[in-house]
Amino acid sequence: MRRAATLLQLPLFLAAQALGREDINYKPDGNYRPRNVTGLDYYYYPWIGSYYNGSAVFTISDLKPRDKRIESEIEEEGELELCGQLQNITYTWSYPAILAITKIEPEDKRPENTNPIDVSLFTSYSNFTKYFSDYMDSGSMQDWDMPFIFESIEMSRYSYSATREKPDFNLTVAEDTGNGLPFRVIGGSELENNPLGGLQMNMSTCSGTEGWWGVGPISLGDDLDDISGVTNPTVQLTFDDSSASFSIQSWVVANTLGEEDEETIKVSARLTMEFLGRIDAARSDVLNKGTPVIWTPSMGFGNNSLSLDYESGAPAAAGVNIRHIWSILGAILVYIII
């Protein structure tokens, strides 16, 4: 009976062995896709998950002067005030963006990542097209083209592993979501140093013209005697198989980058980033319903008519290594005969 059971299980076993076989490095228990899809930029889309195209809108508001003088100097010279150009200002700018909501790495790879999902946001000066005609994999060019990147945890890639084990942001999925309703995720960072990256903007200055400003996140461990109400950065995410919204809130400091503008003082401000996007069905895997958040891998397997690799990718992803399967068959036949 045991030999008969082995014969019955054989087709399923061979099918499992066939998946991803053309990509010899593909591991079904991992979070990477098979590297067999022609035309897929694996810098942005290497992980199993959902990808959304949209815009990242940044807003600076609640500007206040930063005053680093000692108390005696303030009493003698008076308190700093914002110039008229910066009073009650709200400044907004945006970039094209890709939001990636993806499967986490296996527990044995990142045991300290207890988040249910990984979240990444990539922005672009060129709408992700400037270098694509010359570079199939934009990994060598992305640093020049991305003004802002968000990662809930330092992401590992095919070519290199992450150096930090713990997440930058702790994420929680609401249990009553995902089953016919969009998934809702909240999170925040409790690290001593604010993990958000800096960025630049072109905003009004006190000299009466616009100028480039450098914007850097504020950490609770910084010297904050002159700033009140600062909190750790927080994130909110809502997504399903058609759309996603993602927001970040943080406190920042900003100063002009031009040495010629000595009239404009350094300021603190509230920074908000809001992303709205639609699913990129051609580059996303199938998002299942209900919690926990799980995907049925489709990119690289040709089993989804909406995928970039449908039909043409199926033979590549599920290509059968004939010699490998014959060796399996031989071993099983020997076992049956014995």
C-alpha positions in Angstrom: 0.0 0.0 0.0 2.9 2.3 0.7 4.2 1.9 -2.8 0.8 2.5 -4.3 0.5 5.7 -2.2 3.9 6.8 -3.6 2.6 6.4 -7.1 -0.5 8.4 -6.4 1.6 11.2 -4.9 4.1 11.3 -7.8 2.3 13.8 -10.1 2.0 16.3 -7.3 5.6 15.9 -6.3 6.8 16.3 -9.8 4.6 19.4 -10.3 6.1 21.0 -7.2 9.6 20.2 -8.5 8.9 21.8 -11.8 7.8 25.2 -10.6 10.5 27.8 -11.0 12.9 25.1 -12.2 14.4 27.3 -14.9 15.5 29.7 -12.2 17.9 27.5 -10.4 18.0 29.9 -7.4 14.2 30.1 -7.0 13.1 29.0 -3.5 9.3 28.5 -3.0 9.4 29.2 0.7 11.2 32.6 0.1 9.8 36.0 -0.7 11.6 36.4 -4.1 10.1 35.8 -7.5 11.7 33.6 -10.1 14.0 35.7 -12.2 12.6 34.5 -15.5 10.2 37.3 -16.6 11.5 39.2 -19.6 11.0 43.0 -19.3 10.4 43.0 -15.6 12.7 45.5 -13.7 13.8 43.4 -10.8 15.1 46.4 -8.9 11.6 47.6 -8.1 9.7 44.3 -8.5 11.8 41.4 -7.0 9.4 40.4 -4.2 6.1 38.5 -4.1 3.3 41.0 -3.5 1.1 43.8 -4.7 2.5 46.9 -6.5 0.6 50.2 -7.0 1.3 53.1 -9.4 0.4 56.6 -8.2 1.8 59.9 -6.9 3.5 60.7 -3.6 2.3 64.2 -2.4 4.5 65.9 0.2 3.2 68.7 2.4 5.2 71.0 4.7 3.1 73.0 7.2 3.1 74.5 10.7 6.5 76.2 10.2 8.2 77.6 13.3 11.6 79.2 13.7 14.4 77.2 15.2 16.2 79.2 17.8 19.5 77.7 19.1 20.7 80.8 21.0 21.2 80.7 24.7 18.6 82.3 27.0 20.7 85.4 27.6 21.1 86.0 23.9 17.3 85.7 23.4 16.6 88.2 26.1 19.1 90.6 24.7 18.3 90.3 21.0 14.6 89.3 21.1 12.8 86.1 19.9 13.1 85.0 16.3 10.1 85.4 14.0 9.2 84.0 10.7 9.4 86.4 7.8 6.1 87.3 6.0 6.8 84.8 3.1 6.9 81.9 5.6 4.1 82.8 7.9 1.1 80.4 7.7 2.6 78.8 4.6 1.6 75.3 3.4 3.8 74.0 0.7 3.1 71.0 -1.4 5.0 69.1 -4.1 4.8 65.6 -5.6 6.6 62.8 -7.4 5.5 59.8 -9.4 5.7 56.8 -7.1 5.5 53.0 -6.8 4.1 51.4 -3.6 5.2 47.9 -2.9 3.3 45.8 -0.3 5.2 42.5 -0.2 5.7 39.1 1.5 8.3 39.2 4.3 11.4 37.0 4.3 11.3 33.6 6.0 11.7 33.6 9.7 15.1 32.0 9.6 16.4 34.8 7.5 15.0 37.8 9.5 13.8 36.4 12.8 13.4 39.9 14.3 11.0 41.1 11.6 7.6 40.4 13.2 5.7 42.6 10.8 3.0 40.8 8.8 4.1 42.5 5.5 6.9 44.7 4.1 6.1 48.1 2.8 8.3 50.1 0.4 7.7 53.4 -1.5 9.9 54.5 -4.4 9.7 57.9 -6.0 11.2 59.1 -9.3 12.2 62.3 -11.0 11.7 60.6 -14.4 8.4 58.7 -13.8 10.5 55.5 -13.8 11.1 55.7 -17.6 14.3 57.8 -18.1 16.7 54.8 -18.0 14.5 51.9 -18.9 15.4 51.9 -22.6 19.1 51.4 -21.8 19.0 49.4 -18.5 16.8 46.3 -18.0 17.6 46.4 -14.3 17.8 49.9 -13.1 19.6 49.1 -9.9 22.7 51.0 -11.0 20.7 54.1 -11.8 18.0 54.3 -9.1 20.0 56.3 -6.7 20.2 59.2 -9.2 16.5 59.0 -10.0 14.8 58.6 -6.6 14.3 61.7 -4.4 12.7 59.8 -1.6 12.5 56.1 -0.5 10.5 54.6 2.3 11.1 51.1 3.7 9.4 49.6 6.7 12.5 47.4 7.0 15.8 47.5 5.1 15.0 45.4 2.1 17.2 42.6 0.9 17.6 42.0 -2.8 19.0 39.3 -5.0 22.4 40.9 -5.2 22.9 41.9 -1.6 21.4 41.2 1.9 20.2 43.7 4.4 22.5 44.7 7.3 19.8 45.5 9.8 17.6 42.8 11.3 14.9 44.8 13.0 12.2 46.8 11.2 12.4 50.6 11.1 8.6 50.7 11.5 6.4 48.2 13.4 3.2 47.4 11.5 -0.1 45.9 12.5 -2.9 44.7 10.3 -6.4 45.2 11.6 -8.0 41.8 12.1 -11.4 42.7 10.8 -10.1 43.7 7.4 -9.2 42.0 4.2 -12.3 39.7 3.9 -14.3 41.7 1.4 -12.9 45.0 2.9 -9.6 46.7 2.3 -6.7 45.7 4.6 -6.0 48.5 7.1 -2.5 48.8 8.5 -1.1 51.2 11.1 2.5 51.6 12.3 5.2 53.7 13.8 8.8 53.9 14.6 10.3 53.9 18.1 13.9 54.0 17.1 16.2 56.6 18.7 17.0 57.9 15.3 14.2 58.8 12.9 14.6 56.2 10.1 13.0 58.4 7.4 15.4 59.8 4.7 15.9 63.5 3.9 14.7 65.2 0.8 14.8 68.6 -1.0 12.1 71.0 -2.0 11.9 74.3 -3.9 10.0 76.7 -1.5 9.7 80.5 -0.8 12.5 82.1 1.1 12.7 85.3 3.1 14.6 87.0 0.3 11.4 87.1 -1.8 12.3 84.3 -4.2 12.0 80.6 -4.2 15.0 78.5 -3.3 16.2 75.0 -2.6 15.6 73.7 0.9 17.1 70.7 2.6 14.6 68.8 4.8 15.7 66.3 7.5 13.6 64.2 9.9 13.6 65.1 13.6 14.4 62.3 16.1 13.2 62.4 19.7 16.8 62.0 20.8 17.7 65.3 19.2 18.1 68.6 21.1 14.4 69.7 21.0 14.4 72.4 23.6 13.1 74.9 21.1 10.4 72.6 19.6 7.2 71.4 21.3 4.8 68.6 20.4 7.3 66.4 18.5 6.3 62.8 18.2 7.7 59.7 16.5 6.9 59.2 12.8 3.7 57.2 12.0 2.3 55.5 9.0 -1.2 54.4 7.8 -2.0 52.1 4.9 -5.2 50.9 3.3 -5.1 48.5 0.3 -6.9 45.8 -1.6 -6.5 44.2 -5.0 -7.4 47.4 -6.9 -6.0 50.4 -5.0 -4.0 51.6 -2.1 -3.5 54.7 0.1 -0.5 55.2 2.2 0.5 58.2 4.5 3.5 59.2 6.6 3.6 61.9 9.2 6.8 63.2 10.8 8.4 66.3 12.2 11.3 67.8 10.2 13.8 70.6 10.2 14.5 72.6 7.1 17.0 75.2 5.9 17.9 76.8 2.6 20.8 75.3 0.7 22.0 78.5 -0.9 24.6 80.3 1.1 23.6 83.6 -0.4 20.2 83.6 1.5 21.3 84.6 5.0 17.9 86.2 5.7 16.0 82.9 6.0 16.3 81.1 9.3 16.2 77.4 10.0 12.7 76.1 10.7 10.9 73.1 12.1 7.8 71.9 10.4 5.3 69.0 10.1 5.8 66.8 7.1 3.0 64.7 5.6 3.3 62.3 2.6 0.2 60.9 1.0 0.2 58.3 -1.7 -2.8 57.2 -3.8 -2.4 54.6 -6.4 -4.0 51.9 -8.5 -2.9 48.2 -8.7 -0.3 47.4 -11.3 -1.9 44.1 -12.3 0.7 43.3 -14.8 3.4 43.2 -12.1 1.5 42.0 -9.0 0.8 38.6 -7.6 -2.8 37.5 -6.6 -3.8 39.0 -3.3 -5.9 36.5 -1.3 -8.8 37.6 1.0 -8.7 37.6 4.8 -6.0 37.8 7.3 -3.1 37.1 7.5 -2.1 38.9 4.2 -1.1 36.2 1.7 -0.4 36.1 -2.0 -0.7 33.4 -4.5 2.5 33.7 -6.6 1.7 34.4 -10.2 4.5 36.6 -11.6 7.0 34.2 -13.1 4.5 31.3 -13.3 2.2 32.5 -16.1 -1.0 31.5 -14.3 -2.6 35.0 -14.2 -4.0 36.5 -17.4 -3.3 40.0 -16.1 0.4 39.3 -15.5 3.2 40.6 -17.7 4.4 37.0 -18.2 1.0 35.4 -19.0 1.5 32.5 -21.5 5.0 33.5 -22.5 6.2 33.3 -18.9 4.4 30.1 -18.0 6.9 27.7 -19.8 9.8 29.6 -18.3 8.6 29.6 -14.7 7.2 26.0 -14.8 9.8 24.7 -17.2 10.6 21.1 -16.4 14.1 20.0 -16.0 13.8 16.6 -17.7 17.0 15.1 -16.4 16.0 16.1 -12.9 12.6 14.5 -13.1 14.0 11.3 -14.8 16.4 10.9 -11.9 13.4 11.2 -9.5 11.4 8.7 -11.5 14.3 6.3 -11.5 14.7 6.5 -7.7 11.0 5.9 -7.2 10.9 3.0 -9.6 13.9 1.4 -7.8 12.1 1.8 -4.5 8.9 0.2 -5.9 10.8 -2.8 -7.3 12.7 -3.4 -4.1 
